[in-house]
């Protein structure tokens, strides 16, 4: 189920039936873009009506377990469930154009029996800063991207 609230007042507005597993959700400013754990992304209107789908491909092969999504600078950033990898996807082609390796980001000293997977990506639109975290992580990390040497 999707519950719609007024952003300014938090007043409940409406409930929609959501058509698939809810793994990740972002917006390109016009439409919603969703993931369901498969290799596909789903473009929907504001009432969750399907507009199009796109298969995510890495090195020419479908990339499964697309999870959390974030729209950053005209690209879709997605973490790949059960990995420390974030992929940067071209929304027009579905091709992975870049990989952010988050291996070792969360030090062992901050892990306990509840710590789970990398699962959060956010961008601050006021300054372009990118943040990542995970399920039950005790920290939020700002990351900066640089080309691999």
DSSP file (Angstrom, degrees, kcal/mol; ACC not computed):
  #  RESIDUE AA STRUCTURE BP1 BP2  ACC     N-H-->O    O-->H-N    N-H-->O    O-->H-N    TCO  KAPPA ALPHA  PHI   PSI    X-CA   Y-CA   Z-CA
    1    1 A X              0   0    0      0, 0.0     2,-0.5     0, 0.0    16,-0.2   0.000 360.0 360.0 360.0 145.7    0.0    0.0    0.0
    2    2 A X  E     -A   16   0A   0     14,-2.9    14,-2.7     2,-0.0     2,-0.5  -0.982 360.0-155.5-117.0 126.9    1.1    3.6   -0.7
    3    3 A X  E     -A   15   0A   0     -2,-0.5     2,-0.5    12,-0.2    12,-0.2  -0.894   7.5-150.3-105.5 127.1   -0.2    6.3    1.7
    4    4 A X  E     +A   14   0A   0     10,-3.5     9,-3.4    -2,-0.5    10,-1.4  -0.848  18.4 177.4-102.5 127.6   -0.3    9.8    0.3
    5    5 A X  E     -A   12   0A   0     -2,-0.5     2,-0.4     7,-0.2     7,-0.2  -0.919  38.5-102.5-125.4 152.6    0.1   12.7    2.7
    6    6 A X     >  -     0   0    0      5,-2.6     4,-2.7    -2,-0.3     5,-0.2  -0.624  29.6-143.1 -70.6 126.1    0.2   16.5    2.1
    7    7 A X  T  4 S+     0   0    0     -2,-0.4    -1,-0.1     1,-0.2    -3,-0.0   0.818  95.9  44.8 -64.7 -31.9    3.9   17.4    2.3
    8    8 A X  T  4 S+     0   0    0      1,-0.1    -1,-0.2     3,-0.1    -2,-0.0   0.871 130.5  19.1 -81.2 -38.0    3.2   20.8    4.1
    9    9 A X  T  4 S-     0   0    0      2,-0.1    -2,-0.2     0, 0.0     3,-0.1   0.581  89.4-130.7-109.8 -13.1    0.7   19.6    6.7
   10   10 A X     <  +     0   0    0     -4,-2.7     2,-0.3     1,-0.3    -3,-0.1   0.674  51.7 158.3  63.2  19.3    1.3   15.8    6.8
   11   11 A X        -     0   0    0     -5,-0.2    -5,-2.6     1,-0.1    -1,-0.3  -0.583  48.3-110.8 -73.3 131.3   -2.5   15.5    6.5
   12   12 A X  E     +A    5   0A   0     -2,-0.3    -7,-0.2    -7,-0.2     3,-0.1  -0.400  43.2 168.6 -62.2 135.5   -3.5   12.1    5.1
   13   13 A X  E     -     0   0A   0     -9,-3.4     2,-0.3     1,-0.4    -8,-0.2   0.751  49.9 -23.6-114.9 -49.5   -4.9   12.3    1.6
   14   14 A X  E     -A    4   0A   0    -10,-1.4   -10,-3.5     2,-0.0     2,-0.4  -0.986  43.6-129.5-164.3 161.9   -5.3    8.9   -0.1
   15   15 A X  E     -A    3   0A   0     -2,-0.3     2,-0.4   -12,-0.2   -12,-0.2  -0.990  21.1-169.7-125.2 136.1   -4.2    5.3   -0.2
   16   16 A X  E     -A    2   0A   0    -14,-2.7   -14,-2.9    -2,-0.4     2,-0.5  -0.922  27.7-117.4-119.9 148.8   -3.2    3.4   -3.4
   17   17 A X        -     0   0    0     -2,-0.4     2,-0.4   -16,-0.2    -2,-0.0  -0.755  30.9-137.2 -79.8 126.6   -2.6   -0.2   -4.0
   18   18 A X        -     0   0    0     -2,-0.5     4,-0.1     1,-0.1    30,-0.1  -0.760   7.3-144.1 -90.8 131.2    1.0   -0.7   -4.9
   19   19 A X        +     0   0    0     -2,-0.4     2,-0.3    29,-0.2    -1,-0.1   0.488  68.7  14.2 -80.8  -4.2    1.4   -3.1   -7.8
   20   20 A X  S    S-     0   0    0     15,-0.1     2,-0.1     0, 0.0    15,-0.0  -0.911  98.9 -54.5-153.9 178.2    4.7   -4.9   -6.9
   21   21 A X        -     0   0    0     -2,-0.3     2,-1.0    15,-0.1    -2,-0.1  -0.411  54.3-130.3 -59.7 135.9    7.3   -5.6   -4.1
   22   22 A X        +     0   0    0      1,-0.2    14,-0.2    -2,-0.1     3,-0.1  -0.773  51.1 141.2 -96.5  97.1    8.5   -2.2   -2.8
   23   23 A X        -     0   0    0     12,-1.9     2,-0.3    -2,-1.0    13,-0.2   0.863  69.7  -3.6 -98.2 -53.4   12.3   -2.2   -2.8
   24   24 A X  E     -B   35   0B   0     11,-1.0    11,-2.1    44,-0.2    -1,-0.4  -0.976  57.0-171.9-143.2 155.1   13.3    1.2   -3.9
   25   25 A X  E     +B   34   0B   0     44,-0.3     2,-0.3    -2,-0.3     9,-0.2  -0.975  14.9 150.2-151.2 132.8   11.6    4.4   -5.1
   26   26 A X  E     -B   33   0B   0      7,-2.5     7,-2.9    -2,-0.3     2,-0.3  -0.835  29.7-127.8-144.2-176.6   12.8    7.7   -6.5
   27   27 A X  E     -B   32   0B   0     -2,-0.3     5,-0.2     5,-0.3    44,-0.2  -0.998  10.3-152.0-141.0 144.4   11.6   10.4   -8.9
   28   28 A X        -     0   0    0      3,-1.8     4,-0.1    -2,-0.3    -1,-0.0   0.259  67.0 -93.5 -92.0  10.5   13.1   12.0  -12.0
   29   29 A X  S    S+     0   0    0      2,-0.4     3,-0.1     1,-0.1    -2,-0.0   0.193 122.1  44.4  95.8 -14.4   11.0   15.1  -11.1
   30   30 A X  S    S+     0   0    0      1,-0.4     2,-0.3    15,-0.0    16,-0.2   0.652 116.3  22.7-122.9 -47.4    8.2   14.0  -13.4
   31   31 A X  S    S-     0   0    0     14,-0.1    -3,-1.8    15,-0.0    -2,-0.4  -0.812  75.4-109.0-123.5 161.6    7.6   10.3  -12.8
   32   32 A X  E     -BC  27  44B   0     12,-2.5    12,-2.7    -2,-0.3     2,-0.4  -0.673  26.7-157.5 -84.3 146.1    8.2    7.8  -10.0
   33   33 A X  E     -BC  26  43B   0     -7,-2.9    -7,-2.5    -2,-0.3     2,-0.3  -0.998  16.2-175.2-126.8 127.2   10.9    5.1  -10.7
   34   34 A X  E     -BC  25  42B   0      8,-2.5     8,-2.3    -2,-0.4     2,-0.3  -0.855  16.3-155.1-126.1 155.5   10.7    1.9   -8.7
   35   35 A X  E     -BC  24  41B   0    -11,-2.1   -12,-1.9    -2,-0.3   -11,-1.0  -0.893   6.2-172.1-122.0 158.2   12.7   -1.3   -8.2
   36   36 A X        -     0   0    0      4,-0.6   -15,-0.1    -2,-0.3    31,-0.1   0.165  61.2 -88.2-134.8  17.9   11.4   -4.7   -7.0
   37   37 A X  S    S+     0   0    0     29,-1.1    28,-2.0     1,-0.3    30,-0.1   0.336 100.8  99.8  90.9  -8.3   14.7   -6.7   -6.5
   38   38 A X  S    S-     0   0    0      2,-0.3    28,-1.8    26,-0.2    -1,-0.3  -0.041  94.2 -93.2 -89.5-160.7   14.8   -7.8  -10.1
   39   39 A X  S    S+     0   0    0     25,-0.2    17,-4.0    26,-0.1     2,-0.3   0.257  96.3  93.6 -97.0  10.0   17.0   -6.4  -12.9
   40   40 A X  E     - D   0  55B   0     15,-0.3    -4,-0.6    26,-0.1     2,-0.4  -0.800  58.3-154.4-110.6 147.5   14.1   -4.1  -14.0
   41   41 A X  E     -CD  35  54B   0     13,-2.9    13,-2.1    -2,-0.3     2,-0.5  -0.902  14.8-147.7-111.6 147.7   13.2   -0.5  -13.2
   42   42 A X  E     -CD  34  53B   0     -8,-2.3    -8,-2.5    -2,-0.4     2,-0.5  -0.967   1.7-153.4-123.3 121.3    9.6    0.7  -13.5
   43   43 A X  E     +CD  33  52B   0      9,-3.0     8,-3.4    -2,-0.5     9,-1.3  -0.820  25.8 173.5 -92.1 130.1    8.5    4.2  -14.4
   44   44 A X  E     -CD  32  50B   0    -12,-2.7   -12,-2.5    -2,-0.5     6,-0.2  -0.931  29.5-119.8-135.1 156.4    5.1    5.1  -13.0
   45   45 A X    >   -     0   0    0      4,-1.9     3,-2.1    -2,-0.3   -14,-0.1  -0.249  51.8 -83.2 -82.5-177.2    2.8    8.1  -12.9
   46   46 A X  T 3  S+     0   0    0      1,-0.3    -1,-0.1   -16,-0.2   -15,-0.0   0.603 131.7  54.0 -68.1 -10.3    1.7    9.6   -9.5
   47   47 A X  T 3  S-     0   0    0      2,-0.1    -1,-0.3   -31,-0.0     3,-0.1   0.178 120.5-107.6-105.9  15.4   -1.1    7.1   -9.3
   48   48 A X    <   +     0   0    0     -3,-2.1     2,-0.5     1,-0.2   -29,-0.2   0.698  66.2 153.3  68.1  23.3    1.3    4.1   -9.8
   49   49 A X        -     0   0    0      1,-0.1    -4,-1.9   -30,-0.0    -1,-0.2  -0.725  50.9-112.0 -81.8 129.2    0.2    3.4  -13.3
   50   50 A X  E     +D   44   0B   0     -2,-0.5    -6,-0.2    -6,-0.2     3,-0.1  -0.412  39.9 170.7 -67.9 129.5    3.0    1.8  -15.2
   51   51 A X  E     -     0   0B   0     -8,-3.4     2,-0.3     1,-0.4    -7,-0.2   0.764  63.0 -28.5-104.4 -41.8    4.5    3.9  -18.0
   52   52 A X  E     -D   43   0B   0     -9,-1.3    -9,-3.0     2,-0.0    -1,-0.4  -0.978  50.5-137.2-166.3 164.9    7.5    1.9  -19.0
   53   53 A X  E     -D   42   0B   0     -2,-0.3     2,-0.4   -11,-0.2   -11,-0.2  -0.917  11.6-165.2-127.5 158.6   10.1   -0.6  -17.8
   54   54 A X  E     -D   41   0B   0    -13,-2.1   -13,-2.9    -2,-0.3     2,-0.4  -0.985  18.1-132.0-144.8 132.0   13.9   -0.7  -18.4
   55   55 A X  E     -D   40   0B   0     -2,-0.4     2,-0.5   -15,-0.2   -15,-0.3  -0.711  21.3-132.4 -84.9 133.1   16.2   -3.6  -17.7
   56   56 A X        -     0   0    0    -17,-4.0     7,-2.5    -2,-0.4     2,-0.4  -0.737  28.6-171.7 -84.8 127.1   19.4   -2.7  -15.8
   57   57 A X  E     -Ef  62  95C   0     37,-2.1    39,-2.7    -2,-0.5     2,-0.5  -0.970  14.9-168.5-126.7 136.8   22.5   -4.2  -17.5
   58   58 A X  E >  S-E   61   0C   0      3,-3.1     3,-1.8    -2,-0.4    39,-0.1  -0.989  82.8 -11.3-123.7 122.7   26.1   -4.3  -16.4
   59   59 A X  T 3  S-     0   0    0     -2,-0.5    -1,-0.1    37,-0.3     3,-0.1   0.866 131.7 -54.9  53.7  37.9   28.7   -5.3  -18.9
   60   60 A X  T 3  S+     0   0    0      1,-0.2     2,-0.3    -3,-0.0    -1,-0.3   0.396 119.2 103.1  82.6  -3.0   25.8   -6.4  -21.2
   61   61 A X  E <  S-E   58   0C   0     -3,-1.8    -3,-3.1     1,-0.0    -1,-0.2  -0.872  80.9 -97.3-115.9 146.7   24.2   -8.7  -18.6
   62   62 A X  E     -E   57   0C   0     -2,-0.3     2,-0.7    -5,-0.2    -5,-0.3  -0.332  33.7-144.0 -58.5 137.4   21.1   -8.2  -16.5
   63   63 A X        -     0   0    0     -7,-2.5     3,-0.3   -24,-0.3    -7,-0.2  -0.919  19.0-161.1-109.2 110.8   22.0   -7.0  -13.0
   64   64 A X        +     0   0    0     -2,-0.7   -26,-0.2     1,-0.2   -25,-0.2  -0.274  61.4  46.7 -84.5 171.8   19.6   -8.4  -10.4
   65   65 A X        +     0   0    0    -28,-2.0    16,-2.8     1,-0.2     2,-0.3   0.772  63.3 174.5  67.1  31.3   18.9   -7.2   -6.8
   66   66 A X  E     +G   80   0D   0    -28,-1.8   -29,-1.1    -3,-0.3    -1,-0.2  -0.557  14.3 159.5 -65.9 128.6   18.5   -3.6   -7.7
   67   67 A X  E     +     0   0D   0     12,-2.4    -1,-0.1     1,-0.4   -44,-0.1   0.323  38.2  27.8-122.7-118.5   17.3   -2.1   -4.4
   68   68 A X  E     -     0   0D   0    -44,-0.1    11,-1.6    10,-0.1    -1,-0.4  -0.226  68.5-157.4 -55.5 138.7   17.4    1.5   -3.0
   69   69 A X  E     +G   78   0D   0    -44,-0.2   -44,-0.3     9,-0.2     2,-0.3  -0.911  17.8 176.0-124.5 148.8   17.2    4.2   -5.6
   70   70 A X  E     -G   77   0D   0      7,-1.9     7,-3.3    -2,-0.3     2,-0.7  -0.960  26.4-134.3-149.2 135.8   18.2    7.9   -5.8
   71   71 A X  E     +G   76   0D   0     -2,-0.3     2,-0.4     5,-0.2     5,-0.2  -0.816  33.5 171.8 -89.1 115.6   18.0   10.3   -8.7
   72   72 A X  E >   -G   75   0D   0      3,-2.6     3,-1.6    -2,-0.7    -2,-0.1  -0.973  63.5 -25.3-132.6 117.9   21.3   12.3   -8.8
   73   73 A X  T 3  S-     0   0    0     -2,-0.4     3,-0.1     1,-0.3    -1,-0.1   0.862 125.7 -47.1  51.0  44.6   22.3   14.6  -11.6
   74   74 A X  T 3  S+     0   0    0      1,-0.3    17,-0.5    16,-0.0     2,-0.3   0.566 121.3  98.1  79.1   8.4   20.1   12.9  -14.2
   75   75 A X  E <  S-GH  72  90D   0     -3,-1.6    -3,-2.6    15,-0.1     2,-0.6  -0.860  72.1-121.2-123.4 160.0   21.3    9.4  -13.3
   76   76 A X  E     -GH  71  89D   0     13,-2.3    13,-3.4    -2,-0.3     2,-0.4  -0.911  22.3-160.4-102.7 119.8   19.8    6.7  -11.1
   77   77 A X  E     +GH  70  88D   0     -7,-3.3    -7,-1.9    -2,-0.6     2,-0.4  -0.850  17.3 175.5 -96.6 134.8   22.0    5.5   -8.3
   78   78 A X  E     -GH  69  87D   0      9,-2.4     9,-3.2    -2,-0.4     2,-0.3  -0.998  26.7-135.7-142.4 134.5   21.0    2.1   -6.9
   79   79 A X  E     - H   0  86D   0    -11,-1.6   -12,-2.4    -2,-0.4     2,-0.7  -0.661  23.6-128.9 -83.7 150.7   22.5   -0.1   -4.3
   80   80 A X  E >   -G   66   0D   0      5,-2.4     3,-1.6    -2,-0.3     5,-0.5  -0.894  34.4-111.5-101.1 114.4   22.7   -3.8   -5.2
   81   81 A X  T 3  S+     0   0    0    -16,-2.8     3,-0.1    -2,-0.7    38,-0.1  -0.090  96.7  14.2 -52.8 138.6   21.2   -5.8   -2.4
   82   82 A X  T 3  S+     0   0    0      1,-0.3     2,-0.3    36,-0.3    -1,-0.3   0.600 114.5  86.7  69.7  16.3   23.6   -8.0   -0.3
   83   83 A X  S <  S-     0   0    0     -3,-1.6    35,-0.4    35,-0.2    -1,-0.3  -0.840  80.5-125.8-130.0 172.5   26.6   -6.2   -1.7
   84   84 A X  S    S+     0   0    0     -2,-0.3    18,-3.2    -3,-0.1     2,-0.4  -0.066  76.3 113.7-102.9  29.7   28.6   -3.0   -0.9
   85   85 A X  E     - I   0 101D   0     -5,-0.5    -5,-2.4    16,-0.2     2,-0.4  -0.869  46.4-168.8-111.3 133.9   28.2   -1.8   -4.5
   86   86 A X  E     -HI  79 100D   0     14,-2.3    14,-3.4    -2,-0.4     2,-0.3  -0.976  15.8-154.7-112.5 132.4   26.2    1.2   -5.7
   87   87 A X  E     -HI  78  99D   0     -9,-3.2    -9,-2.4    -2,-0.4     2,-0.6  -0.830   9.5-141.0-108.6 148.7   25.7    1.4   -9.5
   88   88 A X  E     -HI  77  98D   0     10,-2.7     9,-3.5    -2,-0.3    10,-1.1  -0.945  25.9-161.2-109.4 118.1   25.1    4.5  -11.5
   89   89 A X  E     -HI  76  96D   0    -13,-3.4   -13,-2.3    -2,-0.6     2,-0.6  -0.827  20.5-131.5-110.7 133.9   22.5    3.8  -14.2
   90   90 A X  E  >  -H   75   0D   0      5,-2.6     4,-3.1    -2,-0.4     3,-0.3  -0.744  19.3-151.1 -75.9 117.2   21.7    5.7  -17.4
   91   91 A X  T  4 S+     0   0    0     -2,-0.6    -1,-0.1   -17,-0.5   -16,-0.1   0.742  91.0  55.0 -67.7 -21.0   17.9    6.1  -17.3
   92   92 A X  T  4 S+     0   0    0      1,-0.1    -1,-0.2     3,-0.1    -2,-0.0   0.888 125.3  18.1 -76.8 -39.1   17.6    6.2  -21.1
   93   93 A X  T  4 S-     0   0    0     -3,-0.3    -2,-0.2     2,-0.2   -38,-0.2   0.696  90.7-129.2-105.7 -23.6   19.5    2.9  -21.8
   94   94 A X     <  +     0   0    0     -4,-3.1   -37,-2.1     1,-0.3     2,-0.2   0.420  61.0 141.3  83.5  -1.3   19.4    1.0  -18.4
   95   95 A X  B     -f   57   0C   0     -5,-0.3    -5,-2.6   -39,-0.2     2,-0.5  -0.518  58.3-118.3 -78.7 140.7   23.2    0.5  -18.7
   96   96 A X  E     +I   89   0D   0    -39,-2.7   -37,-0.3    -7,-0.2    -7,-0.2  -0.673  31.9 178.5 -75.5 122.8   25.4    0.8  -15.7
   97   97 A X  E     +     0   0D   0     -9,-3.5     2,-0.3    -2,-0.5    -8,-0.2   0.599  62.2   7.3-101.5 -16.3   27.8    3.7  -16.3
   98   98 A X  E     -I   88   0D   0    -10,-1.1   -10,-2.7     2,-0.0     2,-0.4  -0.990  58.0-141.5-161.7 161.4   29.7    3.6  -13.0
   99   99 A X  E     -I   87   0D   0     -2,-0.3     2,-0.6   -12,-0.2   -12,-0.2  -0.997   5.7-155.7-131.7 134.1   30.2    1.7   -9.8
  100  100 A X  E     -I   86   0D   0    -14,-3.4   -14,-2.3    -2,-0.4     2,-0.8  -0.950  15.6-150.5-108.3 113.8   30.7    3.1   -6.3
  101  101 A X  E     +I   85   0D   0     -2,-0.6   -16,-0.2   -16,-0.2    -2,-0.0  -0.763  19.3 176.3 -89.0 111.4   32.6    0.5   -4.2
  102  102 A X    >   +     0   0    0    -18,-3.2     3,-2.1    -2,-0.8     4,-0.3   0.155  25.9 145.3-100.3  17.2   31.5    1.0   -0.5
  103  103 A X  T 3  S+     0   0    0      1,-0.3    -2,-0.1   -19,-0.2   -20,-0.0  -0.338  73.9   9.2 -56.8 129.3   33.5   -2.0    0.8
  104  104 A X  T 3  S+     0   0    0      2,-0.1    -1,-0.3    -2,-0.1     4,-0.1   0.508  88.1 125.7  80.3   4.5   34.9   -1.2    4.2
  105  105 A X    <   +     0   0    0     -3,-2.1     2,-0.8     1,-0.2    -2,-0.1   0.933  68.1  54.3 -62.0 -46.3   32.9    2.0    4.6
  106  106 A X  S    S-     0   0    0     -4,-0.3    -1,-0.2    35,-0.0    -2,-0.1  -0.801  91.4-136.6 -91.2 111.9   31.4    0.9    7.9
  107  107 A X    >   -     0   0    0     -2,-0.8     3,-2.2     1,-0.1     4,-0.2  -0.303  17.9-115.8 -68.4 152.5   34.2   -0.1   10.3
  108  108 A X  G >  S+     0   0    0      1,-0.3     3,-1.8     2,-0.2    -1,-0.1   0.806 112.5  68.6 -55.3 -31.5   33.9   -3.3   12.4
  109  109 A X  G 3  S+     0   0    0      1,-0.3    -1,-0.3     3,-0.0    -2,-0.1   0.682 100.3  48.9 -64.7 -16.9   33.9   -1.2   15.5
  110  110 A X  G <  S+     0   0    0     -3,-2.2    28,-0.4     2,-0.0     2,-0.3   0.289  95.4  94.3-104.6   9.0   30.5    0.2   14.5
  111  111 A X    <   +     0   0    0     -3,-1.8     2,-0.2    -4,-0.2    26,-0.1  -0.775  43.5 162.6-102.4 146.2   28.9   -3.2   13.8
  112  112 A X    >   -     0   0    0     -2,-0.3     3,-1.0     4,-0.0    -2,-0.0  -0.754  59.1 -71.1-141.0-167.7   26.8   -5.3   16.2
  113  113 A X  T 3  S+     0   0    0      1,-0.2    -2,-0.0    -2,-0.2     0, 0.0   0.676 129.9  50.3 -67.3 -15.4   24.4   -8.2   15.9
  114  114 A X  T 3  S+     0   0    0     22,-0.1    -1,-0.2     2,-0.0    23,-0.1   0.632  79.9 115.9 -94.8 -15.7   21.7   -5.9   14.3
  115  115 A X    <   +     0   0    0     -3,-1.0    21,-0.2     1,-0.1     2,-0.1  -0.300  42.0 170.6 -59.8 132.3   23.9   -4.3   11.7
  116  116 A X        -     0   0    0     19,-2.4     3,-0.1     1,-0.2    -1,-0.1  -0.342  31.0 -35.9-127.0-153.8   22.7   -5.3    8.2
  117  117 A X        -     0   0    0      1,-0.1    18,-2.5    -2,-0.1    -1,-0.2  -0.193  61.0 -90.7 -78.7 157.1   23.3   -4.3    4.6
  118  118 A X  E     +J  134   0E   0    -35,-0.4    16,-0.3    16,-0.3   -36,-0.3  -0.479  62.3 148.3 -55.4 128.5   24.2   -1.1    2.8
  119  119 A X  E     +     0   0E   0     14,-2.1     2,-0.4     1,-0.2    15,-0.2   0.218  32.9  79.5-161.6  23.9   20.7    0.2    1.9
  120  120 A X  E     +J  133   0E   0     13,-1.6    13,-1.6   -52,-0.1     2,-0.4  -0.964  36.7 170.3-147.3 128.8   20.4    4.0    1.9
  121  121 A X  E     +J  132   0E   0     -2,-0.4     2,-0.3    11,-0.2    11,-0.2  -1.000  12.0 164.8-133.4 132.7   21.4    6.7   -0.7
  122  122 A X  E     -J  131   0E   0      9,-2.4     9,-3.2    -2,-0.4     2,-0.4  -0.995  20.1-155.2-146.5 150.8   20.4   10.3   -0.4
  123  123 A X  E     -J  130   0E   0     -2,-0.3     2,-0.8     7,-0.2     7,-0.2  -0.987  17.8-135.4-125.5 138.4   21.5   13.6   -2.0
  124  124 A X    >>  -     0   0    0      5,-2.6     4,-2.8    -2,-0.4     3,-1.4  -0.833  15.6-158.1 -88.6 108.9   21.1   17.1   -0.5
  125  125 A X  T 34 S+     0   0    0     -2,-0.8    -1,-0.1     1,-0.3   -53,-0.0   0.711  85.4  65.1 -65.5 -18.4   19.7   19.1   -3.5
  126  126 A X  T 34 S+     0   0    0      1,-0.1    -1,-0.3     3,-0.1    -2,-0.0   0.765 126.1   6.2 -74.8 -23.5   20.9   22.4   -1.9
  127  127 A X  T <4 S-     0   0    0     -3,-1.4    -2,-0.2     2,-0.1    -1,-0.1   0.426  94.6-116.4-139.7  -2.1   24.6   21.4   -2.2
  128  128 A X     <  +     0   0    0     -4,-2.8    -3,-0.2     1,-0.2     2,-0.1   0.526  57.3 155.3  78.0   4.6   24.9   18.1   -4.1
  129  129 A X        -     0   0    0     -5,-0.5    -5,-2.6    -6,-0.1     2,-0.4  -0.426  32.9-144.1 -68.7 140.6   26.3   16.2   -1.2
  130  130 A X  E     -JK 123 143E   0     13,-0.7    13,-2.6    -7,-0.2     2,-0.3  -0.902  15.6-169.8-112.3 133.5   25.7   12.5   -1.3
  131  131 A X  E     -JK 122 142E   0     -9,-3.2    -9,-2.4    -2,-0.4     2,-0.3  -0.922   3.5-172.9-123.0 145.9   25.1   10.4    1.8
  132  132 A X  E     +JK 121 141E   0      9,-2.6     9,-2.9    -2,-0.3     2,-0.3  -0.964  12.3 153.1-134.3 154.7   24.9    6.6    2.3
  133  133 A X  E     -J  120   0E   0    -13,-1.6   -14,-2.1    -2,-0.3   -13,-1.6  -0.869  24.6-132.3-157.5-170.8   24.0    4.4    5.2
  134  134 A X  E >   -J  118   0E   0      5,-0.4     3,-1.7   -16,-0.3     2,-0.4  -0.879  42.0 -60.6-145.7 177.0   22.6    0.9    5.8
  135  135 A X  T 3  S-     0   0    0    -18,-2.5   -19,-2.4     1,-0.3     3,-0.1  -0.504 121.4  -6.6 -67.5 122.7   20.0   -1.0    7.8
  136  136 A X  T 3  S+     0   0    0     -2,-0.4    -1,-0.3     1,-0.2     2,-0.2   0.705  93.4 155.5  63.7  22.9   20.7   -0.5   11.5
  137  137 A X    <   -     0   0    0     -3,-1.7    -1,-0.2   -20,-0.1   -26,-0.1  -0.551  42.5-143.8 -75.1 146.9   23.9    1.4   10.8
  138  138 A X  S    S+     0   0    0    -28,-0.4     2,-0.3    -2,-0.2    -1,-0.1   0.402  78.0  50.0 -91.0   1.2   25.0    3.7   13.6
  139  139 A X        -     0   0    0    -29,-0.1     2,-0.4    -5,-0.1    -5,-0.4  -0.965  63.8-144.8-140.7 155.2   26.4    6.3   11.1
  140  140 A X        -     0   0    0     -2,-0.3     2,-0.4    -7,-0.1    -7,-0.2  -0.972  27.0-151.9-113.6 133.8   25.5    8.2    8.0
  141  141 A X  E     -K  132   0E   0     -9,-2.9    -9,-2.6    -2,-0.4     2,-0.5  -0.910   9.6-144.6-114.9 133.5   28.4    8.7    5.6
  142  142 A X  E     -K  131   0E   0     -2,-0.4     2,-0.4   -11,-0.2   -11,-0.2  -0.818  26.5-163.5 -86.5 132.0   29.0   11.5    3.2
  143  143 A X  E     -K  130   0E   0    -13,-2.6   -13,-0.7    -2,-0.5     2,-0.4  -0.895  12.6-160.3-118.4 150.2   30.8   10.2    0.1
  144  144 A X        -     0   0    0     -2,-0.4     2,-0.4   -15,-0.1   -15,-0.0  -0.989  18.8-133.0-126.1 138.3   32.6   11.9   -2.7
  145  145 A X        +     0   0    0     -2,-0.4     2,-0.3   -45,-0.0   -45,-0.0  -0.742  26.0 172.7 -97.6 134.3   33.3   10.3   -6.0
  146  146 A X        -     0   0    0     -2,-0.4     3,-0.1     0, 0.0     2,-0.0  -0.986  38.5 -97.9-135.5 150.8   36.6   10.3   -7.8
  147  147 A X        -     0   0    0     -2,-0.3     2,-0.2     1,-0.1     0, 0.0  -0.350  43.1-107.2 -64.4 141.0   37.7    8.4  -10.9
  148  148 A X              0   0    0      1,-0.1    -1,-0.1    -2,-0.0     0, 0.0  -0.505 360.0 360.0 -69.0 135.0   39.6    5.2  -10.3
  149  149 A X              0   0    0     -2,-0.2    -1,-0.1    -3,-0.1    -2,-0.1   0.473 360.0 360.0 -80.8 360.0   43.2    5.6  -11.1
